[in-house]
Amino acid sequence: MSPSGSSSSSVPRLVIAAPSSGSGKTTVATGLMAAFASRGLAVSPHKVGPDYIDPGYHALATGRVGRNLDAYLCGPELVAPLFAHGARGCDLAVVEGVMGMYDGAAGEGELASTAHVAKLLRAPVVLVVDASSQSRSVAALVHGFASWDPEVRVGGVILNKVASDRHEALLREALDAAGVPVLGVLRRAPQVDTPSRHLGLVPVAERRAAAVEAVAAMGAQVAAGCDLEGLMALARSAGALSGEVWEPPVTTTETREVVAVAGGPAFTFSYAEHTELLTAAGAEVVVFDPLRDEQLPEGTSGLVIGGGFPEVYAAELSANEPLRKAVSALARSGAPVAAECAGLLYLCRELDGMPMCGVLDASGGMSGRLTLGYRDAVALSDSVLAVAGTRMRGHEFHRTAVEPGSGAAPAWGVRAPERRVEGFVQQGVHASYLHTHWAAEPGVARRFVERCRTS
């Protein structure tokens, strides 16, 4: 299992799938990443779908940035090129699936499902099965998933939450008839559990020391319970990928505009490609922490505030009055400001009754209602991100609400699940609940940096 430095088109790869959410995909995928990385392999971590949190654990396990593969947000044609971009020069890629293996975008068939991405990557699938409440029935379950779509190759099973040696023997006996090899057996292990709250797992940035311990425990559990040689052999059986490797389009400039990007525990949601696109467009990206930094980075000419959990840190964000005033002043100057979800809340007048930046004449707060799903959207107003009429796909994921939900110049018209307008465009500000993936529309980053240069 020595490093090989494979080209991105032939890098060995596995997709980790499951019959349903809660089966243990994150534990197994992160554990595999950590186990192989600890053996000296360069492991490329990927996540199917729009999830921002799991890639943080993947990054801890591998020492490489976690990347998303989303066939809805970016289109099926970009999945393999984006994968190749992230996996270039690696010895192995591990792709964690989303939900159940065949669950995709609502009403869109297989689109954006784990199975769809596995086919686009020509990658074998390892099915993680929660075996805690079954024995012989596991064979019927695995047979069904393995035979449902003949273009999806289920190359092995990892049995999770196995109670005892006797339970394991019963499961193995049943699976002998299914024709799918057992490549791992994991017992219940509380030490690998990660805490959750209203939007899923608690991000790494909020519990780094504990997260490091949890990832190490996942790696140790997987190394002890899984056939790593067998899994690597399966990964090497992946078909070669054809086509180009995704690259951010480069703009040649004499000067680099400073673009401040919010980070830290309150703003953890971002796609790696956004920073790469901004850099390629001529920006010097500087990350700052709104919980701790009292001023924006020196020379800031544009500001990007992504998603996260400002509702958890509302008191601390409010207490940092110097930074709130600096953000407000930057926005009033007409400089480009792009805010998504958490960023939208931070720009509001208040959040749960606590003062925020006051850039938008709106108030935000916890709603108790989960808003979740993919969205088809069209830009309704010319902004620092797009011209009116630009169509993009996005994703919403929040338990907060903003009143009013849009300004005099709305950011987006959203078609599903109901037709509505959403977000705010004013001066250089574009603020919205919609998360978008800029790789699908590289002109977004170029337009933003150009506005930084001319505003």
N, C-alpha and C positions, 0 to 999 in steps of 0.2 A: 504494500500500500504506500509506495514511495511517491513523492510529488512528481507530476508529469508536465505541469504547465500547459494544459491542453488549450488549443484554439477554441474560441467561443462557439464555433459551429459544431465542434465535436466533443465539447466538455461533457463528461459523464454527469447524469442528472436523474433525480428522483422527484416524483410528485407525491406528497403525503396527503392522502384523502381519508374520508371517513363516511359511514352511512348517514351520520347526522352530527349536528353541533353537540359539543360536550363529550365527544368520544375520546378525546385526548390528543388531537392533532398537534396542538401547540407544544405540549410536553414532548411528544415524539419528535416532531420536526426540530425543535430547539435543541433537544437532547442529542439528536443525530448530528446537527451542526457542531455542537460542542465536542462530541466524542471524536468526530473526524478531525476537527481543528486541533484537538489536543494531540493528535498523532502526526502533526506537522503538515497537514494538507491545507491548501488554500481553498476555503469553502465559500461559495457565493450564495448568500441567503435571499430568498424571494418569498413573496406572499401574494396569493391570488386575491383579487378584489381590492376595495378601497381602504382596508383597515390600516390605521396608522400605528397602532399600539404594538401588535405582535412584531413588526420589524425592529422595534427597539430591543426586544429580547433576542432576536436573531443577531443583531449587531453585537450585543454582548458576547454571544456564543462564538462568533466568527472573527471579530475584530474588523469586519467590513460593514459598510453601510447597508441596511436592509432596504430592499426594493420591492415595489408593487408591480404586479402584472394584472392589468384590468382591461379585459376585452370590450367592456362597455364604455368606459371613460376614454380609452385610447383607440379603440377599434381593433378587431382581430388582427389586422395586417401589421400592427405595431408590436404585438406580444413577443414574437420571436426576435425582432431587432432589438427591443428593449432588454430582453433576456440576454442576448448576446453581448450587448453593451456592458451589462453588469457582471457577466460571468467571464469576461475576457481574461485569459491568463490563469484561470482557476483550475484546480484539480477535480473539483466536484461542485455541483449545484444542488441545493435542496430547496424545493418549492413547497411551502405549506399551502394547502387548499383552503377553501372557504365553505362553511355550512356543510350540508351533505354533498356527496360527490357530484350528483347530477342537478343540484339546485343552482339556478342562475338568476339573471335579471327577470323580475316578475313579468309574465306575459311574453317573454322573448325566447322561449324554448331553451336551448342549451347555452345561449349567449352568456358569457362571463362566468360560467360554472367551472368547477375544478376539472371536470371531464373535458370541457371545451379547451381549456388552457393546456391540459396534458396532450391533447391531440395536436394543438398548434405547435407544441414543443417536441412532438414525437418522443415523449418521455414515458417510461414505465411508471405505473402507479403502485404505491404501497398502501394498502387499506388498513387503517387503524380501527379495530373493533373493540368497543366496550363489552367485554364478555362477562360482566359481573352478574348478570341475571339469566344466563343461558348456558347450555352445554351443546347437545347435538344440533340444536337449531342454528348454531353458528354456521354450519355447512350450507344450509339453505340460504342464509343471508349473504354469505360470501359468493355463492354460486350465482345468485341473482344479480349482484353488483358486477361480477366479472363477465356475465354474459349479456347484460342489458344492451350494451353498445359494443359491437365487435371491433370498432375502431379504437376503443380504450383498452389498453393492455394492463390488466391487474397482475403484476408479477410476484406479489407476495402479500402476506398478512402479518401484522403485528397485533397480538392480543393484549389488550390493556385491562387492568383491574382484575387480574386473575387471582382467585382466592387462595388456592393451595396447589400442591403437587398433584393431588387427585383430580382437581378441577382442570388443571393443565392437561393431564393425560386424556380426560374425556374430550376436551376441545381438539387436541391433536388427532385423536382417533377419528372424530367426526370430519375433520378437515382433510384427512387423507383421501377421502372419496371425492372431495371438491376439486382436486387437481391444482390447488393454489398453495405453494409452500408457506409454512410458518417461518418467518424470518425474525421473530422476536416475541418474547413473552414478558410482560411487565406486571409486577405485583402492585398492590395499592401502596402509595408512598406519599404520606401527607407533606413531607418536607419539600416536595416539588410543586406544591400548590401555590398559585399566585392569587393575591387578593383582587376582588372585583368590586365595582360600584356601578353607578347608574348608566355608564356607557361601556362597560366591559372591564378588562383588566386595568389595574392601576399602572400607568406608564413607568418605564424604567427611571426616567428623570426624577420621579417623586420618591423613589425607594431604592436608590442605586445599590447601596451595600447589601440590602436584603435580596435585590434582584440578582446580583452577582452570585450570592450563595445559592439561590434557587436554580439559576442556570447551571452552576457547577453540579448541583444535585441531579438535575435532569440529565446532564452528560454522563454522570457516573451510573445512573440507573439504566440508561439506554446502552451504555457500553457493556454493562454486566448482563443485560437481558436480551440483547439483540445480536444477530449474526452479522457483524460489520463486514466481514469478507464477502458474505453472500449478498449483502445490500450493495456493496461496491461493484460486485460483478454484475448485478442487475442494472446499476446505474450506467455501467459501460456499454450495456446493450441498447442504449438510446440511439435512435436514428440521427444521422447527420442533418443539420439545419442548413437550408440554402437561403440566399438572400443577403441583403446588406445588414451591417451592424449599425444600430442607431447612433447618431452623433449630433450633439447640439450645434446648430449652424453658427459659425463664428463671424462676428463683426469686427473688422479691424479699426481700432481707434487710437488716437494719440494719447488721450487721457482716459482714466477709468473713474466712473462715477461711483461714489460710495452709496451702496444700498444696504440699509440696516434691516436685519431680519430678526424678528422677535423669537426668542428661545426660552430656555429655562423650564421649570416645572409647570408653569401656567400655559405655555404655548409649545406643545410637543408635536403637533400634527403638521407634517410637511413631507413632500415627496422629494427624494434626492435629486431628481432631474430638474426641479425648479431652480435650485442653486446653480447647477451646471449650466442651465439655459441662461440665467442672469449673467453668470461669469463670461460665457461665450459671447453674450451680447455687448460686453464691454463694461460690466459692473465689477466693482470690488465689494464682495459680499462680506459684511461684518455682522456677526451674531451678537445680540445683547439680551440681557435678562431683565424684563420689566419689573420683576420682584426686587431686584437688587441695584440695578444701575439707575442713577438719578438723572443722567443725561443721555441723549442719543449719541452714537459714535461720532467722533469728530469728522466734520465735512459731509454729514449725511445729506444726500440730495433726493433720496427716495426711501420709502418705508414699506415693508411687507410684514403683515401680522397674520399668521396662519391660525389654524385651529388649536384647540386644547381645552383646558378646564378653568377659565377665568372665574366661573361661579364658585369653584372650590377655594380660590385665592382672592376673592373679591375684596376682603378687608385689607390684605397686604398690597394689592394693586392700588386700592384707593389711598392707602397711607403714603404711597410714593408720589406725593404731590408734585415735586420738581419734574419728574418724568412726564406726568400727565400734562403739565403745562408745556413741556417741550414738544410733545406730540401734537398738542393743539396748535401751537405756534407754527409747526412745520406744515400742518394741514391748511392753516389760514394763509400761508405764504403761496399756496397753489402747487406745492411740490407733490409728486405722485405718491399716493398712499393706497395700497391694495390690502384689503382686510377680508378674511374669510371666517365666518362662524364666530369663534372666540374673538377674533380681531374686530368683528362687527360689534360684539358686546362691549369690548374695551373702548371703542370710539363713542359709545352712547353717552348720554348725559349722566345716567346712573345705572347700576346693576344691583338688583335686590336692595335698592334704597341707598346704596353707597356711591358717592361721586366717582365718575370715571373721567374720560378725557373731554367730554362735552363737544366733540367734533360734530356729532349728529344730534339733532333735536329729537331724540327718542330714548326710551327707557327699556331696559332688559331685565329679565328675571327668570327664575326657575318656574316651569309651567306644570311639571308633573306628568306631561304627555310626551311620549317619545315620537319624534319625527325622524323617519328613517326611510331611505330608498334612493334609487337612481332617478335622475331628472333629465329630461330634454329641455334645453333652454335656448333662448335667443336674446342677444343683447338689444335692449330697447333704447339705450342712450349712448352716444359717443363717449368714450372714457379713456383713461390711461391704459386700459387693458385691451379694448376692442372697439371697432366701429359698430354703430348700430346696424343690426341685421346679421351680425356674426352668430353662427349657431355653434353651441358647445354642449357637451354632455357633462353632467355633474352628479354630485351625491350630497344628500343631507343626512346629518346624524347629530341630533341634539335633543335635550329635554328643557330647553329654554325658549322664551318667546320675546320678541321685540315689538314695541308699540310706539308709533305705527310701524307696520311691516315694510313700508316702502316710502321713498321720498317723492318730491315733485318730479324728479327725473329718476325713475326706477332703474335698477341695474339689469334685471332679467325679466323676461316673460317666460313662465314655466308652464309646460303643457300637461304634466302628470304629477300626482294623481288627479289634480283638478287645475283648471286654467286660472292663473293668478299672476300678479306682478309682485316683484320681490326686490329688496335691496335699495341702495342709495348711490347716486352719482352726483357729486357736487364739487366744483372746482377740480382739484386733482384726486379726489377721493373716490374709490370704488369699494363699496362695502356690501357684503352679502352673506347669507347663510350657505350659499352653494360652494362646495369644494369642487375644484376643477383640476384636471391634470394637464399642465401646460405643454407636455410633449405632444399632445394631440393637436395643438395649435401653436407652434413655435413663435408665431408672430406676436403672441401676447408678451413674452419676455422682451423681444426686440422693441416693441412699441413702448413698454414701460421704461426701459433704460434710455431710449431716445427722449422720452418726456423728461426724464431726470436731467438730461443734458441741456434741454431747451427751456425748462421752466424757470 
